Every structure is written in C-alpha cells, then in structure tokens.
Amino acid sequence: MASSYHQEMQEVFRNNNKSREFPAHNAKVHSVAWSCDGKRLASGSFDKTASVFVLEKDRLVKENNYRGHGDSVDQLCWHPTNPDLFVTASGDKTIRIWDVRTTKCMATISTKGEALNLSIISVDLMRFIHMWDFLRQLLGENINICWSPDGQTIAVGNKDDVVTFIDAKTHRPRAEEQFKFEVNEISWNNDNDMFFLTNGNGCINILSYPDLKLIQSINAHPSNCICIKFDPTGKYFATGSADALVSLWDVEELVCVRCFSRLDWPVRTLSFSHDGKMLASASEDHFIDIAEVETGEKLWEIQCESPTFTVAWHPKRPLLAYACDDKEGKYDSNREAGTVKLFGLPNDS
C-alpha cells in the first residue's frame, strides 16, 4: 500500500505535470542549479557562458548571461547561504565567482590540469566531439565543483584527479590533493566535517575535513561511481553509477539502505527534493525517474525526448529544473537547443 506522502505527491503531479522549455544558450546545457532562496536558476553551457533566470510565478525570466570563460562551462553551484553568489567551472582551467547584483566576475581562479582543446577539430567531426564530451562526463574527466556548507571553501576537481580547495574570501588555494584514482564527483557532507569523492573503481572515498585523511573507502558499485548528492535533512546521500543503479546510503551508519533500478543507462545526475523525500535521477534513458526515498517506489516519471545531463529540485517547491541533449539528435553545436526545462507546472498554465 502506497504511503500517504506517495499518494499526496502523485495527486500534486497529476495536477502539475506540465514541463516548459526556456531558451538559455546557443549550445547544450551541462549544468543547472537553484540559488539557496529558490528565486534564481543558473545554467552553464557548452557555449562557454552561464545564464541566470528569475523564477516568476510559473515561468523563468532570463536575467543575464555571464561571459568570460574560454571553454565550456561544465559545472556551477551557488553559495549555500548567499543567494547572490555563484561559481562556475570551465574546461579553460579556471573557476569564476559571479555576483548577480553586479553581473561582473568577482574573481577568476586558475586551477591545475589541461583543458581539452577542440578548436583544431573540423566541423565534420562534431559527432566525435559530442561522443567525447559524453565520455568525459562518464569517465570523470569533466571538472566538478562544490561549495562547502559553511560557505568558506570551494572545492574543484579537474580531469587529472587533482582536487583544489579554495578560500572563498581570499580566492587562494588552501589545499591541493592529487588522487591516484579517477575522481568523478565531489561533495561535503551537510555537517562540513567530511569530504566525499566518487571514483572510477565504483568506490566512495570519505575523507575527514579539513585535514583530508582517509576515513573509509566503500565499495559502492561494481562499475564506475559517477555522481553523489546529499539530502537536505542530512539523513541520506545517494550515488549513481555506470551500472545504471542509484544507491541510497545512511549518513550515520555508512550502509546502503536501498537501490533504485528503473534506469537502463549510466546514471549521470541526481537531486533530492527540498523535503528530502523525493529523489530524481536521470541518464541516457528518455525519462527522469522520481522515486520516493523511504520506499524506493516510483512516484512519477518525466518523459524526455533525449538524454538528460542535469537535474535540480527547487529548494522550497516540487519544481524540477533539468536540461537534455539535442532533441533532434544532431551533433552540430550550432543546432543544439540550449534550453532549460521546468517540470511541476500547473496543467492549466
């Protein structure tokens, strides 16, 4: 028998299952993220820019486009408590901190590692570029970035498996760690005293913070462990893997409590809802799975016309932002839609 929460949210989505597209970029969108107050959504793109939208009732209104990076904006995230600041990570070996009140770049910080130079490749090989970009994401060669829960530190990982910890005020490196394994995604726990890495061997490596000593290495999946997310309540974290499974872990016990197995392709992206009770996961499959965390049951399914790169629940409402691949299936970046999508809108909107 379905839980009362399950029944409640199914009723919500029956009345609010509309998705709407909003033009954001000239090429595909790699990353979307909400500000901590939920008033703005930022997106990063293959077109080397970031965009910021303001959420007005049931639509996104584009506020600004942020230029300056010399390569694809692969990842971005907002300050955990300041809704005006966000940071972008690019293949140009830099991260940039932006303030939406001025629209200017507050700081540009260089990181180690070599950027992938695509400028010498002919237009005829755009299909190869597209496939390589996908492989970069699967193999952990994409730059990853996260902001510590206390707002004091930004961690960025590059394709050479170096993670740099940057002081968010002075913009200077605090520490730098070279890992001997393939680092895919990185995250602090909610208490800010542990640092987690997913790796290419299917493991979750847990380090103490700030001294960065190995606490535990968990064999989480039989294949590449790609992504990791913590729920807002601090009770669970979830990992997604190339084995198409999503695993849910108890933060205190560090044990797997259940798996979600409705996807058929490597899990690229995860997001917990604001109440920690729903988990969205997406992949090459042409749908986004929304599961009830406590039971693992399917709560809803968002149909997509192409693979999904990134998903992000709104921090206060059952609204899911996401971005997909070129729905025409073409590989010329000039023809890619570059849209962000919003699910959970009223059917009559």
C-alpha positions in Angstrom: 0.0 0.0 0.0 1.3 3.4 -1.0 2.3 5.8 1.8 0.2 9.0 2.4 3.1 11.0 1.1 3.2 8.9 -2.1 -0.5 9.5 -2.7 -0.2 13.2 -1.9 2.6 13.8 -4.3 1.0 11.8 -7.1 -2.0 14.0 -6.7 0.2 17.1 -6.9 1.9 15.9 -10.1 -1.4 14.8 -11.7 -2.4 18.4 -11.4 1.0 19.9 -12.1 2.8 17.7 -14.6 3.5 20.3 -17.3 7.1 20.9 -18.4 8.1 24.1 -20.2 11.2 25.0 -22.1 13.1 28.2 -21.7 15.8 29.4 -24.2 19.1 29.7 -22.3 22.1 29.1 -24.5 23.4 28.6 -28.1 24.6 25.1 -27.3 23.7 22.3 -24.9 23.3 22.9 -21.2 25.7 20.9 -18.9 24.5 22.1 -15.5 21.6 23.7 -13.8 21.3 24.9 -10.1 19.0 26.9 -7.9 20.0 29.7 -5.6 19.5 28.9 -1.9 16.4 31.0 -1.7 14.9 29.5 -4.9 14.5 32.8 -6.6 17.1 32.2 -9.4 18.2 29.4 -11.6 21.6 29.3 -13.2 22.7 27.2 -16.1 26.2 26.5 -17.6 26.7 25.6 -21.3 29.0 24.2 -24.0 28.7 27.8 -25.4 31.2 29.0 -22.7 28.6 31.1 -20.9 26.4 30.9 -17.8 22.8 32.2 -17.7 20.7 33.2 -14.7 16.9 33.2 -14.7 14.5 34.7 -12.2 11.6 32.5 -11.2 8.4 34.5 -11.6 5.3 32.5 -10.6 5.3 29.6 -13.1 8.0 30.7 -15.5 11.7 31.5 -15.8 12.6 35.0 -17.0 16.2 35.4 -18.2 18.0 38.0 -16.2 21.6 37.9 -17.5 24.2 35.9 -19.5 27.7 35.7 -18.0 30.6 35.6 -20.4 34.3 35.3 -19.8 35.3 31.6 -19.8 37.4 30.4 -22.7 35.9 27.0 -22.9 32.7 25.0 -22.0 31.1 25.8 -18.6 30.9 22.3 -17.3 29.6 22.8 -13.7 28.3 25.5 -11.5 26.9 25.9 -8.0 25.6 28.6 -5.7 26.8 29.9 -2.4 25.0 27.8 0.3 23.5 30.8 2.1 24.1 33.9 -0.1 21.6 33.9 -2.9 23.6 36.5 -4.9 26.9 34.5 -5.5 27.6 31.5 -7.7 30.7 29.9 -9.1 31.4 28.3 -12.5 34.0 25.7 -13.5 35.2 25.5 -17.1 37.4 23.5 -19.3 39.6 26.6 -19.6 41.3 25.6 -16.3 39.6 28.4 -14.4 36.8 28.9 -12.0 34.9 32.2 -11.8 32.9 33.7 -9.0 30.0 35.9 -10.0 27.7 38.3 -8.2 24.2 38.6 -9.7 23.9 42.2 -8.3 26.7 43.5 -10.4 26.7 40.8 -13.2 30.5 41.1 -13.1 33.1 38.4 -12.4 34.3 38.9 -8.8 37.3 36.6 -9.2 39.0 34.3 -11.7 41.0 31.5 -10.2 43.3 29.2 -12.2 43.3 25.5 -11.4 45.8 22.8 -12.5 45.2 20.4 -15.4 45.0 20.7 -19.1 41.9 21.9 -20.9 40.6 19.9 -23.8 41.3 21.9 -26.9 38.6 21.4 -29.6 39.4 24.4 -31.7 41.6 22.4 -34.2 38.9 19.8 -34.9 36.8 20.3 -38.1 33.1 20.7 -38.1 32.9 17.4 -39.8 33.9 15.7 -36.6 31.3 17.3 -34.3 29.8 13.8 -33.8 33.1 12.7 -32.4 33.2 15.8 -30.2 29.7 15.1 -28.8 30.6 11.5 -28.0 33.9 12.5 -26.4 32.1 15.1 -24.3 29.7 12.3 -23.1 32.7 10.1 -22.3 34.3 12.9 -20.4 31.3 13.0 -18.2 31.1 9.3 -17.7 34.8 8.9 -17.1 35.2 11.7 -14.6 37.2 14.0 -16.8 34.7 16.8 -16.5 35.5 19.5 -14.0 33.5 19.2 -10.8 32.8 21.9 -8.3 31.1 22.3 -4.9 30.7 24.9 -2.2 31.2 23.9 1.4 28.0 24.1 3.6 29.7 26.8 5.7 30.4 28.9 2.6 34.1 29.3 3.4 35.6 26.9 0.8 35.1 26.0 -2.9 36.4 22.6 -4.0 37.2 22.0 -7.7 38.3 18.7 -9.2 40.0 18.5 -12.6 40.4 15.8 -15.2 43.8 14.9 -13.8 42.2 13.9 -10.5 43.5 16.9 -8.6 41.1 18.5 -6.1 41.9 22.0 -5.1 40.3 23.7 -2.0 40.0 27.4 -2.5 39.3 30.0 0.2 36.1 31.7 -0.9 37.1 35.1 0.5 40.8 35.4 -0.4 40.4 33.3 -3.5 43.6 31.5 -2.7 44.2 27.7 -2.6 44.0 26.3 1.0 45.0 22.7 0.0 45.5 20.6 -3.1 45.2 16.8 -3.3 46.4 14.6 -6.1 44.4 11.3 -6.1 45.6 8.0 -7.5 42.2 7.1 -8.7 39.7 8.6 -11.2 37.7 11.3 -9.3 34.2 11.8 -10.7 32.1 13.9 -8.3 32.9 15.6 -5.0 30.8 16.8 -2.1 31.0 17.8 1.5 28.6 16.2 4.0 26.0 18.6 5.5 27.9 18.9 8.7 31.0 20.2 6.8 33.4 17.7 8.6 33.7 15.1 5.9 34.5 15.2 2.2 33.3 12.6 -0.2 34.6 11.5 -3.7 33.1 9.0 -6.1 35.6 7.2 -8.2 36.1 5.1 -11.3 36.6 1.9 -9.4 33.0 2.0 -8.1 34.1 3.3 -4.7 33.1 6.2 -2.4 36.1 7.6 -0.6 35.4 9.5 2.6 38.0 12.0 4.0 38.0 13.9 7.2 37.8 17.6 6.8 39.7 19.9 6.9 42.7 17.5 7.4 41.7 15.3 4.4 42.7 12.0 6.0 41.0 8.9 4.6 38.3 7.6 6.9 36.8 4.9 4.8 36.6 3.6 1.2 33.2 2.0 0.4 32.8 -0.5 -2.4 29.5 1.0 -3.6 29.1 -0.3 -7.2 30.6 -2.9 -9.4 31.4 -0.2 -12.0 32.2 3.5 -12.3 30.6 5.5 -9.5 29.6 8.7 -11.2 27.6 11.1 -9.1 26.8 11.8 -5.4 24.2 14.0 -3.7 23.3 14.6 0.0 19.7 15.1 1.0 18.8 18.4 2.7 17.9 16.7 6.0 21.4 15.1 6.3 19.9 11.6 6.8 20.9 10.1 3.4 23.2 10.5 0.5 22.7 8.9 -2.9 25.2 7.7 -5.6 24.6 7.0 -9.2 26.7 4.6 -11.2 27.6 3.3 -14.7 25.8 0.1 -13.7 22.5 2.2 -14.1 21.8 1.8 -10.3 21.1 4.5 -7.8 22.2 3.6 -4.2 20.8 5.3 -1.1 23.1 5.4 1.9 22.6 6.1 5.6 25.0 9.0 6.5 25.5 7.9 10.1 25.9 4.2 9.5 27.5 4.5 6.1 25.5 1.5 4.9 23.4 1.1 1.7 19.7 1.0 2.7 18.2 0.5 -0.8 18.8 0.7 -4.5 16.7 2.2 -7.3 17.0 0.2 -10.6 14.5 1.7 -13.1 17.1 3.3 -15.4 18.9 1.3 -18.0 21.9 3.6 -18.7 24.7 5.1 -16.6 23.2 7.5 -14.0 24.5 11.0 -14.8 22.7 13.2 -12.4 20.8 13.1 -9.1 18.8 15.6 -7.0 16.9 15.4 -3.7 13.7 17.4 -3.2 13.6 20.2 -0.6 12.0 17.9 2.0 14.4 15.1 1.3 11.5 12.7 0.4 11.9 12.5 -3.4 15.0 11.6 -5.5 15.2 12.5 -9.2 17.7 10.5 -11.3 18.5 10.7 -15.0 20.6 9.1 -17.7 20.6 8.3 -21.4 17.1 7.0 -20.8 14.5 9.2 -22.3 12.8 9.8 -18.9 13.6 11.2 -15.5 12.8 8.8 -12.6 11.3 10.4 -9.5 11.4 8.0 -6.5 10.0 8.1 -3.0 13.1 8.0 -0.9 11.8 5.9 2.0 10.2 3.2 -0.1 12.2 3.3 -3.3 8.9 3.2 -5.2 8.4 5.1 -8.4 6.4 8.3 -7.6 6.5 9.9 -11.1 8.2 9.7 -14.5 9.1 12.7 -16.6 9.2 11.9 -20.3 12.1 13.4 -22.3 12.9 13.3 -26.0 16.7 12.8 -25.4 19.3 12.0 -22.7 19.3 14.2 -19.6 22.5 15.9 -18.4 21.4 17.6 -15.2 18.5 17.8 -12.8 17.9 20.1 -9.8 14.9 20.3 -7.4 13.8 23.7 -6.3 14.8 24.3 -2.6 11.3 25.1 -1.5 8.8 23.7 -4.0 8.2 20.5 -6.0 9.6 22.1 -9.2 12.4 20.3 -11.1 14.8 22.1 -13.4 16.6 19.9 -15.9 18.4 20.0 -19.3 18.6 17.5 -22.0 20.7 16.7 -25.1 19.9 18.0 -28.6 16.4 16.5 -29.2 17.0 16.4 -33.0 19.9 14.0 -32.4 22.2 16.3 -34.4 25.8 16.9 -33.3 26.4 20.4 -34.7 26.6 22.5 -31.6 25.0 25.4 -33.5 21.8 23.4 -33.8 21.6 22.2 -30.3 18.6 23.7 -28.5 20.4 25.1 -25.4 17.2 25.1 -23.3 16.5 24.6 -19.7 13.3 22.9 -18.7 11.0 23.2 -15.7 8.7 20.4 -14.6 5.9 20.6 -12.0 3.9 23.5 -13.5 0.1 23.6 -13.3 -1.5 21.8 -16.2 -3.6 24.9 -17.0 -0.6 27.3 -17.0 
